[in-house]
Amino acid sequence: MRSRSLRSATLAVLATAGLLATASQAVAAAQVSRTPASASTYNLTTVIDQWTHWSPDANTSSHAGTLYAGTSYFYCWTYGATYSNNGHTDNVWLRTDDDTGNRGVYVSDVNLDSWGWHHDQEVLPQC
């Protein structure tokens, strides 16, 4: 739903200037880390407690449990229902395990911190 063309153009300019590798390595080291438990998960930070869902939508009928605000690991992203919160609107949902014992559930990426919101599809594979 959001346009990534401006960011792509900015990255192209940085790459041309030779700054991309250094800048992206520094940001990645500070913002994203692999969890030691699995090479296929990435840590991102959510800014609010939120419901998790069995399917990538915000329907009450798909409510699974709760993911608390803070750093959590995520497996991948997928497209789902469009959702608005935290000043963002998007149709990207992230698969994770929630803090109430449910595995393979989804949360919208609109509740990620600013860095995660802009980079989740770059660091996570598509489901």
Contacts in CASP RR format, 6 or more apart in sequence:
PFRMAT RR
TARGET T0000
AUTHOR 0000-0000-0000
METHOD contacts of the structure
MODEL  1
MRSRSLRSATLAVLATAGLLATASQAVAAAQVSRTPASASTYNLTTVIDQ
WTHWSPDANTSSHAGTLYAGTSYFYCWTYGATYSNNGHTDNVWLRTDDDT
GNRGVYVSDVNLDSWGWHHDQEVLPQC
1 82 0 8 1.000
1 89 0 8 1.000
1 90 0 8 1.000
1 91 0 8 1.000
1 92 0 8 1.000
2 89 0 8 1.000
2 90 0 8 1.000
4 121 0 8 1.000
7 118 0 8 1.000
11 20 0 8 1.000
14 20 0 8 1.000
14 23 0 8 1.000
27 115 0 8 1.000
27 119 0 8 1.000
28 123 0 8 1.000
31 115 0 8 1.000
31 116 0 8 1.000
31 119 0 8 1.000
32 42 0 8 1.000
32 43 0 8 1.000
32 44 0 8 1.000
32 116 0 8 1.000
32 119 0 8 1.000
32 123 0 8 1.000
33 42 0 8 1.000
33 43 0 8 1.000
34 41 0 8 1.000
34 42 0 8 1.000
34 43 0 8 1.000
35 41 0 8 1.000
35 42 0 8 1.000
35 43 0 8 1.000
35 73 0 8 1.000
37 73 0 8 1.000
38 73 0 8 1.000
40 75 0 8 1.000
40 125 0 8 1.000
41 73 0 8 1.000
41 74 0 8 1.000
41 75 0 8 1.000
42 73 0 8 1.000
42 74 0 8 1.000
42 123 0 8 1.000
42 124 0 8 1.000
43 71 0 8 1.000
43 72 0 8 1.000
43 73 0 8 1.000
43 74 0 8 1.000
44 71 0 8 1.000
44 72 0 8 1.000
44 74 0 8 1.000
44 94 0 8 1.000
44 112 0 8 1.000
44 113 0 8 1.000
44 116 0 8 1.000
44 120 0 8 1.000
44 123 0 8 1.000
45 70 0 8 1.000
45 71 0 8 1.000
45 72 0 8 1.000
45 112 0 8 1.000
45 113 0 8 1.000
45 115 0 8 1.000
45 116 0 8 1.000
46 67 0 8 1.000
46 68 0 8 1.000
46 69 0 8 1.000
46 70 0 8 1.000
46 72 0 8 1.000
46 107 0 8 1.000
46 111 0 8 1.000
46 112 0 8 1.000
46 113 0 8 1.000
47 69 0 8 1.000
47 70 0 8 1.000
47 86 0 8 1.000
47 111 0 8 1.000
47 112 0 8 1.000
47 113 0 8 1.000
48 69 0 8 1.000
48 85 0 8 1.000
48 86 0 8 1.000
48 111 0 8 1.000
49 66 0 8 1.000
49 67 0 8 1.000
49 68 0 8 1.000
49 69 0 8 1.000
50 66 0 8 1.000
50 67 0 8 1.000
50 69 0 8 1.000
50 107 0 8 1.000
50 108 0 8 1.000
50 111 0 8 1.000
51 58 0 8 1.000
51 63 0 8 1.000
51 64 0 8 1.000
51 65 0 8 1.000
51 66 0 8 1.000
51 67 0 8 1.000
51 107 0 8 1.000
52 63 0 8 1.000
52 64 0 8 1.000
52 65 0 8 1.000
52 66 0 8 1.000
52 67 0 8 1.000
52 96 0 8 1.000
52 98 0 8 1.000
52 100 0 8 1.000
52 102 0 8 1.000
52 105 0 8 1.000
52 106 0 8 1.000
52 107 0 8 1.000
53 59 0 8 1.000
53 62 0 8 1.000
53 63 0 8 1.000
53 64 0 8 1.000
53 93 0 8 1.000
53 105 0 8 1.000
53 106 0 8 1.000
53 107 0 8 1.000
54 62 0 8 1.000
54 63 0 8 1.000
54 64 0 8 1.000
54 105 0 8 1.000
54 106 0 8 1.000
55 62 0 8 1.000
55 106 0 8 1.000
56 78 0 8 1.000
56 79 0 8 1.000
56 80 0 8 1.000
56 81 0 8 1.000
56 93 0 8 1.000
56 106 0 8 1.000
57 80 0 8 1.000
57 81 0 8 1.000
57 83 0 8 1.000
57 93 0 8 1.000
58 81 0 8 1.000
58 83 0 8 1.000
58 108 0 8 1.000
59 81 0 8 1.000
64 98 0 8 1.000
64 100 0 8 1.000
64 102 0 8 1.000
64 105 0 8 1.000
65 98 0 8 1.000
65 100 0 8 1.000
65 101 0 8 1.000
65 102 0 8 1.000
65 105 0 8 1.000
66 98 0 8 1.000
66 99 0 8 1.000
66 100 0 8 1.000
67 96 0 8 1.000
67 98 0 8 1.000
67 99 0 8 1.000
67 105 0 8 1.000
67 107 0 8 1.000
68 99 0 8 1.000
72 96 0 8 1.000
72 99 0 8 1.000
73 96 0 8 1.000
73 97 0 8 1.000
74 94 0 8 1.000
74 95 0 8 1.000
74 96 0 8 1.000
74 120 0 8 1.000
74 124 0 8 1.000
75 94 0 8 1.000
75 95 0 8 1.000
75 96 0 8 1.000
75 104 0 8 1.000
75 124 0 8 1.000
75 127 0 8 1.000
76 94 0 8 1.000
76 95 0 8 1.000
76 124 0 8 1.000
76 125 0 8 1.000
76 126 0 8 1.000
76 127 0 8 1.000
77 92 0 8 1.000
77 93 0 8 1.000
77 94 0 8 1.000
77 95 0 8 1.000
77 109 0 8 1.000
77 120 0 8 1.000
77 121 0 8 1.000
77 124 0 8 1.000
77 125 0 8 1.000
77 126 0 8 1.000
77 127 0 8 1.000
78 92 0 8 1.000
78 93 0 8 1.000
78 95 0 8 1.000
78 106 0 8 1.000
78 126 0 8 1.000
78 127 0 8 1.000
79 91 0 8 1.000
79 92 0 8 1.000
79 93 0 8 1.000
80 91 0 8 1.000
80 92 0 8 1.000
80 93 0 8 1.000
81 91 0 8 1.000
81 93 0 8 1.000
82 89 0 8 1.000
82 90 0 8 1.000
82 91 0 8 1.000
83 89 0 8 1.000
83 90 0 8 1.000
83 91 0 8 1.000
83 108 0 8 1.000
83 110 0 8 1.000
84 110 0 8 1.000
85 108 0 8 1.000
85 110 0 8 1.000
85 111 0 8 1.000
86 110 0 8 1.000
86 111 0 8 1.000
87 110 0 8 1.000
88 109 0 8 1.000
88 110 0 8 1.000
88 117 0 8 1.000
89 110 0 8 1.000
90 108 0 8 1.000
90 109 0 8 1.000
90 110 0 8 1.000
92 108 0 8 1.000
92 109 0 8 1.000
92 120 0 8 1.000
92 121 0 8 1.000
93 106 0 8 1.000
93 107 0 8 1.000
93 108 0 8 1.000
93 109 0 8 1.000
94 106 0 8 1.000
94 107 0 8 1.000
94 108 0 8 1.000
94 109 0 8 1.000
94 120 0 8 1.000
94 124 0 8 1.000
95 104 0 8 1.000
95 105 0 8 1.000
95 106 0 8 1.000
95 127 0 8 1.000
96 104 0 8 1.000
96 105 0 8 1.000
96 106 0 8 1.000
96 107 0 8 1.000
97 103 0 8 1.000
97 104 0 8 1.000
97 105 0 8 1.000
98 105 0 8 1.000
98 107 0 8 1.000
109 116 0 8 1.000
109 117 0 8 1.000
109 120 0 8 1.000
110 117 0 8 1.000
112 120 0 8 1.000
END
